[in-house]
Amino acid sequence: MLIPATSSMSGETNDTVCPLCMGRRVFVFYEDQNRHYFRCETCQLVFVPIAFHLSSSDEKTEYDLHQNSPDDQRYRRFLTRLFEPVQARLTPDSRGLDFGSGPGPTLSVMFEEAGYPMAVYDPFYAPDTSPLSRQYDFVTCSEVVEHFRTPRVELEKLWSCVRPGGVLGIMTKLVLNQEAFARWHYKDDRTHVSFFSRTTFEWLAAEWRAELTFIGSDVILLRKQESG
């Protein structure tokens, strides 16, 4: 049963607002020994309330454990799930931004090797924000959106970096249902605080009037309308 967030299990008042659509029809979706997870009835985002977020320093400590590297062929094969469908939609003169490049930027290297100039941004490892003031033919965001604490703010920033006619490519695991969520390893990473479903991306595409394409089980492409 979904329990309204305004009437929590403890009986305390909870004025939780969805961090994506700002809606107030928010329900308890799941609880475990570490965290609560709410779901928005409007956009279907599942999210962790701010009270359960890690501190920035603890979050970075978790990321420092990642061993991703452009020399890791297994990691490259994983990234091809996003790389290939984005590349298929590019012209030879396209330029891109990899948002959330991490401690060992790899997707940007793959695009550069294919002839596409890249900028990178990461709040911890490449914090220079100047790349975010420009627009690009494509923006990639691999295994990043699930870390967004304020997804409305971060996604709007991403979208502002996409030129008219350009593509935003996202890779993230998608919520299926409550039963699957309960046994889902993805939720157990405490740096993961925003969980999207197909319905969430359909809502977002409608808001942006974007062309939406799902590739496989975890790749989402959003194409911005041409200006005029």
C-alpha positions in Angstrom: 0.0 0.0 0.0 1.2 3.5 -0.8 1.0 5.8 2.2 0.7 9.6 1.8 3.9 11.3 2.7 1.8 13.9 4.6 0.8 11.1 7.0 3.9 9.1 7.6 4.1 5.8 9.4 5.3 7.6 12.5 2.2 9.9 12.4 4.4 13.0 12.0 3.5 15.6 9.5 5.7 15.5 6.4 5.6 18.3 3.8 7.6 16.5 1.2 7.6 18.0 -2.3 8.7 16.1 -5.4 12.2 17.5 -6.4 11.5 17.0 -10.1 8.0 18.3 -10.8 7.4 20.1 -7.4 4.2 18.2 -7.0 2.8 17.5 -3.5 1.0 14.2 -4.3 3.9 12.2 -2.8 3.7 8.8 -1.2 5.9 6.4 0.7 7.0 3.9 -1.9 9.3 1.7 0.1 11.3 1.6 3.3 14.3 -0.3 4.5 16.6 -0.1 7.5 18.6 2.7 5.9 16.2 5.0 4.1 12.7 5.9 3.0 11.8 6.2 -0.7 8.9 8.4 -1.9 7.1 8.3 -5.2 5.5 11.3 -6.9 2.1 10.6 -8.3 2.5 13.2 -11.0 5.9 12.4 -12.6 6.4 9.0 -11.0 9.9 9.9 -9.7 11.0 7.8 -6.8 13.3 9.8 -4.5 15.1 9.7 -1.2 14.2 12.6 1.2 17.0 15.0 2.0 17.2 13.8 5.6 18.7 10.5 4.3 21.3 12.1 1.9 25.0 11.7 2.5 27.1 14.7 3.2 29.1 15.9 0.3 32.4 14.6 1.8 30.9 11.1 2.4 29.5 11.1 -1.1 32.9 12.0 -2.6 34.5 9.2 -0.5 32.2 6.7 -2.2 33.1 8.1 -5.7 36.8 7.9 -4.9 36.4 4.1 -4.6 35.4 3.9 -8.3 38.1 2.5 -10.6 36.7 3.5 -13.9 39.4 4.2 -16.6 39.6 4.6 -20.4 42.1 1.7 -20.3 39.4 -0.6 -18.9 37.9 -2.4 -21.9 35.1 -3.9 -19.9 34.0 -0.4 -18.9 34.3 0.8 -22.5 31.9 -2.0 -23.6 29.5 -0.9 -20.9 29.5 2.7 -22.2 28.9 1.6 -25.8 25.3 1.2 -24.8 25.1 5.0 -24.7 27.9 5.9 -27.0 26.6 4.0 -30.1 23.0 5.4 -30.2 24.2 8.9 -29.6 27.0 8.7 -32.2 24.4 7.4 -34.7 22.5 10.7 -34.4 25.5 13.0 -34.9 27.0 14.9 -37.8 30.8 14.8 -38.3 31.2 18.4 -37.0 29.3 17.7 -33.7 30.7 18.9 -30.4 29.7 17.4 -27.0 29.7 17.7 -23.3 30.0 14.8 -20.8 28.2 15.8 -17.6 29.4 13.9 -14.6 32.6 12.6 -16.1 33.8 11.1 -12.8 37.3 10.4 -11.6 38.3 8.6 -14.7 36.7 10.2 -17.8 36.1 7.6 -20.4 32.9 8.4 -22.4 34.4 11.7 -23.4 37.6 9.9 -24.5 35.6 7.5 -26.7 33.9 10.4 -28.5 37.2 12.3 -28.9 38.7 9.1 -30.4 35.8 9.1 -32.9 36.5 12.7 -33.9 34.1 14.7 -31.7 35.6 17.5 -29.6 34.4 17.2 -26.0 34.1 19.3 -22.9 33.7 17.7 -19.4 32.1 18.7 -16.2 31.9 17.0 -12.8 31.1 18.7 -9.5 33.9 16.8 -7.7 36.5 16.0 -10.3 36.1 18.7 -13.0 34.4 21.5 -11.2 35.1 24.3 -13.6 31.5 25.4 -14.5 32.5 27.4 -17.7 31.5 24.4 -19.9 28.0 24.8 -18.6 27.6 28.2 -20.1 27.8 26.9 -23.6 25.6 24.8 -25.9 26.5 21.6 -27.6 25.2 19.3 -30.3 25.0 16.5 -27.7 25.3 16.1 -24.0 25.9 12.8 -22.3 25.1 11.8 -18.8 26.1 8.2 -17.9 25.1 6.8 -14.5 24.7 10.3 -13.1 21.0 11.3 -12.9 20.4 8.8 -10.1 22.8 11.0 -8.0 20.8 14.2 -8.5 19.6 15.7 -5.2 17.7 18.4 -7.0 16.8 16.8 -10.3 14.7 19.6 -11.6 17.6 22.0 -11.3 20.3 19.7 -12.7 18.2 18.4 -15.6 17.2 22.0 -16.6 20.9 22.9 -16.6 21.7 19.9 -18.8 18.9 20.7 -21.2 20.0 24.4 -21.4 23.4 23.0 -22.7 21.7 21.2 -25.6 21.4 23.2 -28.9 18.1 23.2 -30.8 18.1 19.9 -32.7 20.7 18.5 -30.3 20.5 15.3 -28.2 20.7 14.6 -24.5 21.8 11.0 -23.9 21.2 9.5 -20.4 22.0 6.1 -19.1 20.4 5.0 -15.8 18.6 2.0 -14.5 14.8 2.4 -14.5 12.3 1.7 -11.8 9.8 -1.1 -12.7 7.5 -1.6 -9.8 7.4 -1.9 -6.0 8.2 -5.6 -5.9 11.2 -5.3 -8.2 12.3 -2.2 -6.3 12.4 -4.1 -3.0 15.1 -6.5 -4.2 16.9 -4.0 -6.5 20.6 -3.6 -5.9 20.5 -0.1 -7.5 18.7 1.4 -4.5 21.3 0.1 -2.1 23.9 2.5 -3.3 23.5 5.4 -0.8 24.7 8.0 -3.3 21.6 7.1 -5.4 18.8 9.4 -4.4 16.6 9.8 -7.6 15.1 6.9 -9.5 13.4 7.3 -12.8 11.0 5.2 -14.7 9.9 5.3 -18.3 6.8 7.3 -17.2 9.1 9.8 -15.5 11.0 10.4 -18.8 7.7 10.6 -20.7 6.6 13.3 -18.3 9.9 15.1 -18.8 9.8 14.9 -22.6 6.3 16.3 -22.5 7.5 19.2 -20.4 10.3 19.9 -22.7 8.4 19.1 -25.9 11.3 16.8 -26.7 11.4 13.7 -29.0 11.9 10.8 -26.7 13.6 7.4 -27.5 14.3 4.5 -25.3 17.2 2.2 -26.2 17.3 -1.1 -24.5 16.6 -1.1 -20.7 18.7 1.8 -19.6 19.4 4.4 -22.3 17.2 7.4 -22.9 17.6 9.9 -25.7 15.9 13.3 -25.7 16.1 15.5 -28.8 15.5 19.2 -28.5 13.1 20.8 -31.1 14.7 22.9 -33.8 14.3 26.6 -33.1 11.5 28.4 -35.0 
